[in-house]
């Protein structure tokens, strides 16, 4: 007959394991609690001891050398730490930074908040269908605002019966501070990834497509059009249709900022007959370009405009003007958050970061305001983040620093919030979608692992939630800073697999061999 003696011996080992490593398990408290109905204290201690052993073996076998890393694993059902290493060590999190950005935004707005893009007038619509006054397009940070959305607003104006606008078309992006470049407000010196201008009003992610096409006759000029079309684009075109034995010259489209808000495009080289090529370029003056695009769409809809188009800051700064709402478009905030977290969209993360700063309004500099708001959140939720540094919203900054503990606390507070489900659903689902679509496919019940990935040249991170086979929800954070990103990601997968498969299904009548 088998006895319990080997089990008791192993439990004693489990209770003393923290003395052999930097793992941090509250063994005394674990021993006094029954975790799940049907399992007793010995089951709990033994199973957790095995988990710790397997985690440490997996790390050791990965041969990560002198890598700086931190790990935190916490049961949300029991509010107990299962494992930790370098819990309070500041480390570069890469795109796991986006969890902080998202958490801050959801503490400023409700989960059902919709980011508006609004149209106002300072005039009135006369009985003869003339809008006597200016039209203002005002942005509030919807980084996914598209040409189709702009067309919808234009159609809405037309449907109000407007046939003529006796005034100008203005675009107001002054909800943000006018600092377009992440490099500027983050204080970084390396670009890492070039992003389009980050502005309160954007159109197709602030990228214009220069579409160049050729006719059939050799030597004739190439045709150039822009999407979106705007009167603030100017063109110098020396490119021609290539024909006969004429030597091929590479077709080039370069752009730069011109005077008075214009964006200059220079087209050179040649293109074979009856061909089309498209070149994407960042907008140099987003508000000006979008003002021209809005005017163009209104005119395409049959509205005559007597004035011109330009940028303004009047809506937020000129209190002498009485603005009347005309129409608006609203984007659910989770349409943004899903792309930020599931797809790790850096541009939208930076837009969201600036929304946080603008809405918190703690400083004229959106970046500084966002960081001040983070500090308020850390105080409110008692999150120890005094050594944290969050320079941007996307995690492109290599100078960002957070701790495994602070990530766990963000995950805990989100789990206990009214936006729990929406927040978790914005994460990538292992083996199914987003940045985890091709990872962890063999994990137990793939969809039970939802997480945010992080990757830079010398950084790999993974943080999120795992539902174990017995229904325990675990919050976890893995951060690795070092040169072996591929090894780190493989290790992250193995650790997540261990957590997904974790079970208390052990009987004290069994022997330990």
C-alpha positions in Angstrom: 0.0 0.0 0.0 1.3 3.4 -0.9 1.9 6.0 1.8 1.8 9.8 2.1 5.4 10.0 3.4 7.0 10.8 0.0 4.3 13.5 -0.6 5.0 15.1 2.7 8.7 15.2 2.1 8.1 16.8 -1.3 5.8 19.4 0.2 8.5 20.3 2.7 10.9 20.8 -0.3 8.2 23.0 -2.0 7.9 25.1 1.1 11.6 25.8 1.3 12.3 26.2 -2.4 12.4 30.0 -2.1 15.6 29.6 -0.2 17.2 28.0 -3.2 16.2 30.6 -5.8 14.9 34.1 -6.3 11.4 32.7 -6.8 8.9 34.3 -4.5 6.1 32.0 -3.3 4.1 32.8 -0.2 4.3 29.2 0.9 2.9 29.7 4.4 -0.3 31.3 3.1 -0.6 28.7 0.4 -0.4 26.0 3.0 -3.2 27.4 5.0 -5.6 27.7 2.1 -7.7 25.4 0.0 -7.5 26.6 -3.5 -10.3 24.7 -5.3 -13.0 22.4 -3.9 -11.8 18.8 -4.0 -8.2 19.6 -3.4 -6.5 20.0 0.0 -3.5 21.9 1.2 -1.1 19.2 0.3 -2.4 19.1 -3.3 -1.9 22.9 -3.6 1.6 23.0 -2.2 2.7 20.0 -4.1 1.3 21.2 -7.4 2.7 24.7 -7.0 6.1 23.2 -6.1 6.1 21.3 -9.3 5.1 24.4 -11.2 8.0 26.4 -9.7 10.4 23.5 -10.4 9.3 23.3 -14.1 9.5 27.0 -14.5 13.1 27.1 -13.2 14.1 24.1 -15.2 12.7 25.6 -18.4 14.6 28.9 -17.8 17.8 27.0 -17.0 17.5 24.9 -20.1 17.0 27.9 -22.3 20.5 29.1 -21.6 19.8 32.8 -21.6 23.1 33.6 -19.9 23.5 37.0 -18.5 20.2 38.3 -19.8 18.5 40.8 -17.6 14.9 39.6 -17.1 11.9 39.7 -14.8 9.0 37.3 -14.4 5.8 37.7 -12.4 3.0 35.1 -12.3 -0.1 35.8 -10.1 -3.3 34.0 -9.5 -6.3 36.4 -9.9 -8.8 34.0 -8.5 -6.8 33.6 -5.2 -4.9 36.9 -5.4 -1.7 35.1 -4.7 1.7 35.2 -6.4 2.8 31.9 -7.9 6.3 32.8 -9.0 8.4 35.9 -9.4 11.9 36.8 -10.3 13.3 40.4 -10.3 9.7 41.5 -9.5 10.7 45.2 -9.0 13.5 45.5 -11.5 13.0 48.2 -14.1 13.3 46.7 -17.6 12.5 47.9 -21.1 9.1 46.4 -22.1 8.9 47.3 -25.8 5.3 47.1 -26.9 4.0 45.9 -23.6 4.1 49.6 -22.9 0.8 49.7 -24.8 -0.9 48.1 -21.7 -0.2 51.2 -19.8 -1.4 53.5 -22.6 -4.7 51.5 -22.8 -5.2 51.4 -19.1 -4.7 55.1 -18.8 -7.2 55.8 -21.7 -9.8 53.5 -20.1 -9.5 55.4 -16.8 -10.2 58.6 -18.6 -13.1 57.4 -20.7 -15.8 54.7 -20.3 -15.4 51.5 -22.3 -18.3 52.7 -24.5 -16.7 56.0 -25.3 -16.6 57.0 -29.0 -13.9 59.4 -30.3 -15.6 62.2 -32.2 -14.7 64.0 -35.4 -17.0 67.0 -35.6 -18.1 69.6 -38.1 -19.2 73.1 -36.9 -20.1 76.4 -38.5 -19.8 80.0 -37.2 -22.7 81.0 -39.5 -26.1 79.8 -40.5 -28.0 78.1 -43.3 -30.3 80.6 -45.1 -33.6 79.8 -46.6 -32.1 79.6 -50.1 -29.7 76.8 -49.0 -26.6 79.0 -48.6 -24.3 78.4 -45.6 -23.3 81.9 -44.7 -20.2 81.4 -42.7 -17.2 79.1 -42.4 -17.2 75.3 -42.0 -14.9 73.7 -39.4 -13.7 70.1 -39.3 -12.4 69.4 -35.7 -10.5 66.4 -34.7 -10.2 64.7 -31.3 -7.6 62.0 -32.0 -9.3 59.4 -34.2 -6.2 57.9 -35.8 -8.3 55.7 -38.0 -10.3 58.5 -39.6 -10.5 57.7 -43.3 -11.4 59.2 -46.7 -14.6 57.2 -46.5 -15.4 58.8 -43.2 -14.7 62.2 -44.6 -17.0 61.5 -47.5 -19.7 60.6 -45.0 -19.4 63.9 -43.3 -19.4 65.7 -46.6 -22.6 63.8 -47.6 -24.2 64.8 -44.2 -23.5 68.5 -44.9 -25.2 68.1 -48.4 -28.2 66.3 -46.9 -28.8 69.3 -44.7 -29.7 71.1 -47.9 -26.5 73.1 -48.2 -25.8 74.0 -51.9 -23.4 76.9 -51.4 -20.9 77.8 -48.7 -20.1 81.5 -48.5 -17.0 81.1 -46.4 -13.9 79.1 -45.9 -13.2 75.4 -45.0 -11.1 75.1 -41.9 -9.5 72.1 -40.1 -8.8 72.4 -36.4 -6.3 69.9 -34.9 -5.5 72.0 -31.8 -6.9 69.4 -29.4 -3.3 68.1 -29.6 -0.3 70.3 -28.9 1.0 70.4 -32.5 4.0 68.2 -31.8 3.8 65.7 -34.7 6.9 63.6 -34.1 7.2 60.8 -31.4 11.0 61.5 -31.4 10.3 65.0 -30.1 8.0 64.4 -27.2 9.7 61.1 -26.2 13.1 62.7 -25.9 14.6 59.8 -27.9 17.5 60.1 -30.2 16.9 57.0 -32.4 13.8 56.8 -34.7 13.4 52.9 -34.5 10.3 53.1 -36.7 9.3 56.1 -38.8 5.7 57.0 -38.0 3.4 59.5 -39.9 2.6 62.8 -38.2 0.6 62.2 -35.0 -2.2 64.8 -35.1 -5.6 65.3 -33.6 -7.2 65.2 -37.0 -5.8 62.7 -39.4 -6.8 61.1 -42.7 -5.8 57.6 -43.8 -3.1 57.6 -41.1 -1.7 60.9 -42.5 -0.4 59.2 -45.6 -1.0 60.5 -49.2 -0.8 58.3 -52.2 0.8 59.9 -55.3 -0.6 57.8 -58.2 1.5 58.1 -61.4 0.2 56.7 -64.7 1.4 56.7 -68.3 -0.4 56.9 -71.6 0.4 55.1 -74.8 2.5 57.8 -76.5 6.3 57.8 -75.8 7.8 61.0 -74.5 4.5 62.5 -73.2 4.3 63.6 -69.5 3.1 61.2 -66.9 -0.2 61.9 -65.2 -0.2 62.5 -61.5 -3.1 62.5 -59.1 -3.3 62.3 -55.3 -5.4 60.3 -52.9 -6.8 62.2 -51.1 -7.0 65.2 -53.5 -6.1 68.5 -51.9 -5.4 72.0 -53.2 -2.4 72.1 -50.8 -0.4 69.7 -52.9 1.8 71.1 -55.7 3.6 69.1 -58.4 6.8 69.5 -60.4 6.7 66.8 -63.0 9.5 66.0 -65.4 8.6 62.3 -65.8 7.6 60.9 -69.2 6.4 57.8 -70.9 9.2 55.5 -71.9 9.2 54.2 -75.4 11.3 52.7 -78.1 15.0 52.3 -77.3 15.0 55.1 -74.7 17.1 54.1 -71.7 15.0 53.3 -68.6 15.2 55.9 -65.8 13.8 54.9 -62.4 10.6 56.6 -61.6 11.0 58.7 -58.5 8.5 60.7 -56.3 10.0 62.8 -53.6 8.2 65.2 -51.3 9.0 68.1 -49.0 7.3 70.8 -47.1 6.7 74.0 -49.1 5.6 77.5 -48.2 2.2 78.5 -46.9 1.3 74.9 -45.8 1.9 73.5 -49.3 3.4 70.0 -49.8 5.7 69.8 -52.8 6.0 66.7 -54.9 8.7 66.2 -57.5 8.3 63.4 -60.1 11.2 62.4 -62.3 12.2 59.4 -64.5 10.1 57.5 -66.8 7.5 54.7 -66.9 6.6 52.2 -69.6 3.4 52.9 -71.6 0.0 52.2 -70.0 1.3 51.6 -66.5 0.5 52.9 -63.1 2.6 53.2 -60.0 1.7 54.4 -56.5 3.9 56.1 -53.9 2.9 56.6 -50.3 4.3 59.7 -48.5 3.6 61.1 -45.0 1.7 64.4 -44.9 4.0 67.3 -44.0 1.1 69.6 -42.9 -1.8 67.3 -42.0 -4.3 70.0 -41.1 -3.7 71.9 -44.3 -3.8 68.8 -46.5 -7.0 67.6 -44.8 -8.7 71.0 -45.2 -8.0 70.8 -48.9 -9.3 67.3 -49.0 -12.5 68.2 -47.1 -13.1 71.1 -49.5 -12.5 68.8 -52.5 -15.1 66.2 -51.2 -17.7 68.9 -50.6 -17.2 70.2 -54.1 -17.3 66.7 -55.6 -20.7 66.4 -53.9 -22.0 69.4 -55.8 -21.6 72.1 -53.1 -20.1 75.4 -54.4 -17.6 77.0 -52.1 -16.6 80.6 -52.5 -13.7 80.6 -50.1 -10.5 78.6 -49.6 -9.3 76.0 -47.2 -6.8 76.3 -44.3 -5.8 75.2 -40.8 -7.0 76.9 -37.7 -7.0 76.6 -33.9 -10.1 78.7 -33.4 -12.4 76.0 -32.0 -10.2 75.4 -28.9 -8.7 78.9 -28.6 -11.0 81.6 -29.9 -13.7 82.2 -27.4 -15.3 85.0 -29.4 -16.7 82.6 -32.0 -20.0 80.9 -31.5 -19.8 77.5 -33.0 -22.9 75.6 -34.0 -22.8 71.8 -34.5 -23.5 70.6 -38.0 -22.6 66.9 -38.0 -20.2 64.4 -36.5 -18.6 61.0 -36.9 -17.8 58.8 -33.8 -15.4 55.9 -33.5 -15.7 53.4 -30.6 -12.5 53.6 -28.5 -12.2 49.8 -28.7 -11.9 50.0 -32.5 -8.6 51.8 -31.7 -7.6 49.6 -28.7 -8.1 46.4 -30.5 -5.6 47.5 -33.1 -3.2 48.9 -30.5 -3.1 45.7 -28.4 -4.0 42.9 -30.8 -2.0 44.1 -33.8 0.5 46.2 -31.8 -0.2 49.3 -34.0 2.4 51.9 -33.0 0.8 54.8 -34.8 -2.5 54.4 -33.1 -0.8 53.8 -29.7 1.0 57.1 -30.1 -2.3 58.8 -31.0 -3.9 57.3 -28.0 -1.0 58.4 -25.8 -1.6 62.0 -27.0 -5.4 61.6 -26.4 -4.6 60.7 -22.8 -2.4 63.8 -22.5 -4.8 66.1 -24.1 -7.8 64.9 -22.1 -6.0 64.9 -18.8 -4.9 68.4 -19.6 -2.2 68.5 -16.9 0.4 70.3 -19.1 0.4 72.0 -22.5 2.8 69.3 -23.7 0.6 66.2 -24.4 3.4 63.8 -23.6 4.2 65.4 -20.3 0.5 65.6 -19.4 0.1 61.9 -20.1 3.1 61.0 -17.9 1.7 63.1 -15.1 -1.7 61.3 -15.4 0.1 58.0 -15.3 1.6 59.1 -11.9 -1.9 59.9 -10.7 -3.1 56.5 -11.7 -0.1 54.8 -9.9 -1.0 56.7 -6.7 -4.7 55.9 -7.0 -4.2 52.2 -7.5 -1.1 52.0 -5.2 1.1 50.7 -8.1 4.8 50.9 -7.2 6.2 52.5 -10.3 8.5 55.2 -9.0 11.4 53.8 -11.1 9.2 53.5 -14.2 9.8 55.7 -17.2 7.2 55.9 -20.0 8.4 58.2 -22.8 5.8 57.3 -25.4 2.6 55.3 -25.9 3.8 52.5 -28.2 7.0 51.2 -26.6 9.3 52.2 -29.4 11.3 54.1 -26.9 14.3 52.0 -25.7 14.4 54.2 -22.7 11.0 53.1 -21.4 11.3 51.2 -18.1 8.6 49.3 -16.2 8.7 46.5 -13.6 7.0 43.0 -13.8 5.2 44.0 -10.6 3.7 47.1 -12.2 2.5 45.1 -15.2 0.8 42.6 -12.9 -0.9 45.4 -11.1 -2.2 46.9 -14.3 -3.6 43.5 -15.3 -5.1 43.0 -11.8 -6.9 46.4 -11.8 -8.1 45.9 -15.3 -9.4 42.4 -14.4 -11.3 43.9 -11.5 -12.7 46.8 -13.5 -15.9 47.4 -15.4 -14.0 47.1 -18.7 -12.5 43.6 -17.9 -13.9 41.7 -20.9 -13.3 44.4 -23.5 -9.8 45.0 -22.3 -8.9 41.3 -22.4 -10.6 40.8 -25.7 -8.4 43.6 -27.2 -5.3 41.3 -26.6 -4.0 38.9 -29.2 -5.4 35.4 -28.8 -2.7 32.7 -28.9 -2.8 30.8 -32.2 -5.8 32.7 -33.5 -5.1 36.4 -34.3 -2.9 39.4 -33.9 0.7 39.2 -33.0 0.2 35.7 -31.4 -1.5 34.2 -34.4 1.5 32.0 -35.2 2.6 31.4 -31.6 1.5 28.9 -28.9 -0.7 26.9 -31.3 -0.1 23.8 -29.2 -1.1 25.5 -26.0 -4.0 24.1 -24.1 -7.2 25.8 -25.4 -5.3 28.4 -27.4 -8.0 31.0 -26.9 -7.4 30.8 -23.1 -4.1 32.6 -23.6 -4.6 36.3 -24.4 -1.6 38.6 -24.2 0.3 41.6 -25.4 3.6 41.0 -27.1 6.7 43.2 -27.2 9.7 43.2 -29.4 12.7 45.5 -30.0 16.2 44.6 -31.2 17.3 43.7 -27.7 13.9 43.2 -26.0 11.2 40.5 -25.9 8.2 40.6 -23.6 4.9 39.0 -23.2 2.2 39.9 -20.7 -1.5 39.1 -20.3 -3.9 36.5 -19.0 -4.1 32.7 -19.0 -7.1 30.5 -18.0 -5.8 27.2 -16.6 -7.5 23.9 -17.3 -9.2 24.2 -13.9 -10.5 27.7 -14.4 -7.9 29.7 -12.5 -7.1 33.0 -14.3 -3.5 33.9 -14.1 -1.9 37.3 -14.8 1.7 37.0 -16.1 4.5 39.2 -17.2 7.7 38.1 -18.9 10.4 40.7 -19.9 13.8 39.8 -21.3 16.4 42.4 -22.1 19.3 41.0 -24.1 20.6 40.0 -27.6 18.8 36.7 -28.1 15.2 37.7 -28.9 14.4 34.4 -30.7 15.4 32.4 -27.6 13.4 34.6 -25.4 10.3 34.2 -27.5 10.7 30.4 -27.4 11.1 30.6 -23.7 8.0 32.8 -23.4 6.0 30.2 -25.3 7.2 27.4 -23.1 6.4 29.3 -19.9 2.9 30.2 -21.1 2.4 26.5 -22.0 3.3 25.5 -18.5 0.8 27.9 -17.1 -2.0 26.9 -19.5 -1.5 23.3 -18.5 -1.2 23.9 -14.8 -3.5 21.7 -12.6 -4.1 20.8 -9.0 -5.2 17.3 -10.1 -3.0 15.3 -7.7 -4.1 12.9 -5.1 -2.1 12.5 -1.8 -2.6 8.8 -2.1 -0.2 8.8 -5.0 3.5 8.5 -4.5 6.1 10.9 -5.8 8.8 9.2 -7.8 
